[in-house]
Amino acid sequence: MKNDVLNAIHYRRTVNQNSFTDQDISQEDLLTILEAANAAPTHKRTQPWRFVIFRKEGLERLGTELARIYKSITPTEKYSETTELNMTKKATASNVAIAIIVNYTGDVPEWEELAATAASVQNIWLASHSLGIGGYWATPGLINHLDNFLNLEENQKCIGIFYLGHHTAESREPARTPIQDKIRWEE
């Protein structure tokens, strides 16, 4: 690739908890990642992204809440104790979990606030990758039930949880179909 930015864009990949190590993510690295998120583009400078950061015991509380929600909303015939236990494991197998929240301001259409927040998440991914930290954006249906747990305001919505950790995953080539299949030139 031509430069570090293009390289990060090209080679950034999802890294799941099964590749995470128990190495702590430093406060400095975490703040670097969050500053990158804060640099995302935003129409009318609304900066709609909000984050709740879970570390250490916070990860335990998040995992316990996800398991509680799963148990309370899952119909008996679909309930699995293993899945419930995995809800807790998923959170605690990470070094950090970031609840991703859109703060709808009413100043611009909601889709623009959502797009700006998604751009901030892409910056989290790129900054993490550049620091050798892996992660992924999880969007389970359980996030629709986290409002009280996250103390969200009426104009806010959780749109996912970004799990982070140092990892042992090998770098791999991107699996993308050619860009030529996705564009049309009008000249």
Contacts in CASP RR format, 6 or more apart in sequence:
PFRMAT RR
TARGET T0000
AUTHOR 0000-0000-0000
METHOD contacts of the structure
MODEL  1
MKNDVLNAIHYRRTVNQNSFTDQDISQEDLLTILEAANAAPTHKRTQPWR
FVIFRKEGLERLGTELARIYKSITPTEKYSETTELNMTKKATASNVAIAI
IVNYTGDVPEWEELAATAASVQNIWLASHSLGIGGYWATPGLINHLDNFL
NLEENQKCIGIFYLGHHTAESREPARTPIQDKIRWEE
1 7 0 8 1.000
1 10 0 8 1.000
1 11 0 8 1.000
4 130 0 8 1.000
5 126 0 8 1.000
8 126 0 8 1.000
8 129 0 8 1.000
8 130 0 8 1.000
9 126 0 8 1.000
10 174 0 8 1.000
11 129 0 8 1.000
11 171 0 8 1.000
11 174 0 8 1.000
12 125 0 8 1.000
12 126 0 8 1.000
12 129 0 8 1.000
13 129 0 8 1.000
13 169 0 8 1.000
13 171 0 8 1.000
13 172 0 8 1.000
13 174 0 8 1.000
14 135 0 8 1.000
14 136 0 8 1.000
15 134 0 8 1.000
15 135 0 8 1.000
15 136 0 8 1.000
15 165 0 8 1.000
15 167 0 8 1.000
15 169 0 8 1.000
16 135 0 8 1.000
16 136 0 8 1.000
16 163 0 8 1.000
17 89 0 8 1.000
17 90 0 8 1.000
17 93 0 8 1.000
17 94 0 8 1.000
17 163 0 8 1.000
18 93 0 8 1.000
19 134 0 8 1.000
19 167 0 8 1.000
19 168 0 8 1.000
19 169 0 8 1.000
20 93 0 8 1.000
20 94 0 8 1.000
20 95 0 8 1.000
20 134 0 8 1.000
20 165 0 8 1.000
20 166 0 8 1.000
20 167 0 8 1.000
21 165 0 8 1.000
21 166 0 8 1.000
21 167 0 8 1.000
21 168 0 8 1.000
22 95 0 8 1.000
23 95 0 8 1.000
23 165 0 8 1.000
23 166 0 8 1.000
24 95 0 8 1.000
25 95 0 8 1.000
25 96 0 8 1.000
25 133 0 8 1.000
25 164 0 8 1.000
25 165 0 8 1.000
25 166 0 8 1.000
29 131 0 8 1.000
29 133 0 8 1.000
30 53 0 8 1.000
30 96 0 8 1.000
32 127 0 8 1.000
32 131 0 8 1.000
33 124 0 8 1.000
33 127 0 8 1.000
33 128 0 8 1.000
33 131 0 8 1.000
33 133 0 8 1.000
33 164 0 8 1.000
34 51 0 8 1.000
34 53 0 8 1.000
34 124 0 8 1.000
35 127 0 8 1.000
36 123 0 8 1.000
36 124 0 8 1.000
36 126 0 8 1.000
36 127 0 8 1.000
37 49 0 8 1.000
37 51 0 8 1.000
37 120 0 8 1.000
37 121 0 8 1.000
37 123 0 8 1.000
37 124 0 8 1.000
37 127 0 8 1.000
38 47 0 8 1.000
38 49 0 8 1.000
38 120 0 8 1.000
39 123 0 8 1.000
40 49 0 8 1.000
40 116 0 8 1.000
40 117 0 8 1.000
40 119 0 8 1.000
40 120 0 8 1.000
40 122 0 8 1.000
40 123 0 8 1.000
41 116 0 8 1.000
41 119 0 8 1.000
42 48 0 8 1.000
42 116 0 8 1.000
42 119 0 8 1.000
43 108 0 8 1.000
43 112 0 8 1.000
43 116 0 8 1.000
44 107 0 8 1.000
44 108 0 8 1.000
46 103 0 8 1.000
46 105 0 8 1.000
46 107 0 8 1.000
46 108 0 8 1.000
46 112 0 8 1.000
46 113 0 8 1.000
46 116 0 8 1.000
47 116 0 8 1.000
48 102 0 8 1.000
48 103 0 8 1.000
48 104 0 8 1.000
48 105 0 8 1.000
48 113 0 8 1.000
48 114 0 8 1.000
48 116 0 8 1.000
48 117 0 8 1.000
49 100 0 8 1.000
49 101 0 8 1.000
49 102 0 8 1.000
49 103 0 8 1.000
49 116 0 8 1.000
49 117 0 8 1.000
49 120 0 8 1.000
49 121 0 8 1.000
50 101 0 8 1.000
50 102 0 8 1.000
50 103 0 8 1.000
50 156 0 8 1.000
51 98 0 8 1.000
51 99 0 8 1.000
51 100 0 8 1.000
51 101 0 8 1.000
52 98 0 8 1.000
52 99 0 8 1.000
52 101 0 8 1.000
52 150 0 8 1.000
53 96 0 8 1.000
53 97 0 8 1.000
53 98 0 8 1.000
54 61 0 8 1.000
54 62 0 8 1.000
54 91 0 8 1.000
54 96 0 8 1.000
54 97 0 8 1.000
54 98 0 8 1.000
54 99 0 8 1.000
55 95 0 8 1.000
55 96 0 8 1.000
59 91 0 8 1.000
59 92 0 8 1.000
59 94 0 8 1.000
59 96 0 8 1.000
59 97 0 8 1.000
60 88 0 8 1.000
60 91 0 8 1.000
60 92 0 8 1.000
62 91 0 8 1.000
62 97 0 8 1.000
62 99 0 8 1.000
62 161 0 8 1.000
63 87 0 8 1.000
63 88 0 8 1.000
63 90 0 8 1.000
63 91 0 8 1.000
63 92 0 8 1.000
64 88 0 8 1.000
65 146 0 8 1.000
65 149 0 8 1.000
66 87 0 8 1.000
66 88 0 8 1.000
66 90 0 8 1.000
66 91 0 8 1.000
66 140 0 8 1.000
66 142 0 8 1.000
67 84 0 8 1.000
67 85 0 8 1.000
67 87 0 8 1.000
67 88 0 8 1.000
69 87 0 8 1.000
69 142 0 8 1.000
69 145 0 8 1.000
69 146 0 8 1.000
70 83 0 8 1.000
70 84 0 8 1.000
70 87 0 8 1.000
70 142 0 8 1.000
71 79 0 8 1.000
71 84 0 8 1.000
73 142 0 8 1.000
73 145 0 8 1.000
74 83 0 8 1.000
87 142 0 8 1.000
90 138 0 8 1.000
90 163 0 8 1.000
91 97 0 8 1.000
91 163 0 8 1.000
94 163 0 8 1.000
94 164 0 8 1.000
94 165 0 8 1.000
95 164 0 8 1.000
95 165 0 8 1.000
95 166 0 8 1.000
96 163 0 8 1.000
96 164 0 8 1.000
96 165 0 8 1.000
97 161 0 8 1.000
97 162 0 8 1.000
97 163 0 8 1.000
97 164 0 8 1.000
98 124 0 8 1.000
98 161 0 8 1.000
98 162 0 8 1.000
98 163 0 8 1.000
98 164 0 8 1.000
99 143 0 8 1.000
99 146 0 8 1.000
99 150 0 8 1.000
99 158 0 8 1.000
99 160 0 8 1.000
99 161 0 8 1.000
100 117 0 8 1.000
100 121 0 8 1.000
100 137 0 8 1.000
100 158 0 8 1.000
100 159 0 8 1.000
100 160 0 8 1.000
100 161 0 8 1.000
100 162 0 8 1.000
101 117 0 8 1.000
101 150 0 8 1.000
101 152 0 8 1.000
101 156 0 8 1.000
101 157 0 8 1.000
101 158 0 8 1.000
101 159 0 8 1.000
102 113 0 8 1.000
102 114 0 8 1.000
102 117 0 8 1.000
102 156 0 8 1.000
102 157 0 8 1.000
102 159 0 8 1.000
103 113 0 8 1.000
103 153 0 8 1.000
103 155 0 8 1.000
103 156 0 8 1.000
104 110 0 8 1.000
104 113 0 8 1.000
104 155 0 8 1.000
104 156 0 8 1.000
104 157 0 8 1.000
105 113 0 8 1.000
105 155 0 8 1.000
106 113 0 8 1.000
106 155 0 8 1.000
114 159 0 8 1.000
117 159 0 8 1.000
121 137 0 8 1.000
121 162 0 8 1.000
124 162 0 8 1.000
125 135 0 8 1.000
125 137 0 8 1.000
128 134 0 8 1.000
128 135 0 8 1.000
128 164 0 8 1.000
132 166 0 8 1.000
132 167 0 8 1.000
133 164 0 8 1.000
133 165 0 8 1.000
133 166 0 8 1.000
133 167 0 8 1.000
134 164 0 8 1.000
134 165 0 8 1.000
134 166 0 8 1.000
134 167 0 8 1.000
134 169 0 8 1.000
135 162 0 8 1.000
135 163 0 8 1.000
135 164 0 8 1.000
135 165 0 8 1.000
135 167 0 8 1.000
136 162 0 8 1.000
136 163 0 8 1.000
137 160 0 8 1.000
137 161 0 8 1.000
137 162 0 8 1.000
138 160 0 8 1.000
138 161 0 8 1.000
138 162 0 8 1.000
138 163 0 8 1.000
139 159 0 8 1.000
139 160 0 8 1.000
139 161 0 8 1.000
140 160 0 8 1.000
140 161 0 8 1.000
143 158 0 8 1.000
143 159 0 8 1.000
143 160 0 8 1.000
143 161 0 8 1.000
144 158 0 8 1.000
146 152 0 8 1.000
146 158 0 8 1.000
147 156 0 8 1.000
147 158 0 8 1.000
150 158 0 8 1.000
152 158 0 8 1.000
END
